[in-house]
């Protein structure tokens, strides 16, 4: 049974930081590229970050480049999203995903507000 279980997120002030984590099970995690997506109210889903195994290749949306960092630990089947210098426009529900698979985390709310 495939599971992607997310944790982290919450409320942060502009300029603050948050870390999202995603724990994977039920598939060969180390062979799959992983992504973080987000969906803000009234907006389309946006790919935020992508990481290929074993973690040497990453890609980011222009809107988060230089502020967010995606990483993975294949030894424990985890993928992370470190979010720094947060902005109110980063407010959204964030989802981890196994690339090209219908494997999704449950979603984590991130709210950036003073």
Buried (B, 14 or more C-beta within 10 A) or exposed (E): EEEBEBEBBEEBEEEBEBBBBBBBEEBEBBEBBBBBBBBBEEEEEBBBBBBBBEBEEBBBBEEBEEBBBBBBBBEEBBBBBBBBEBBEEBBBBBBBBBBEEEBBBEBBEBBBEE
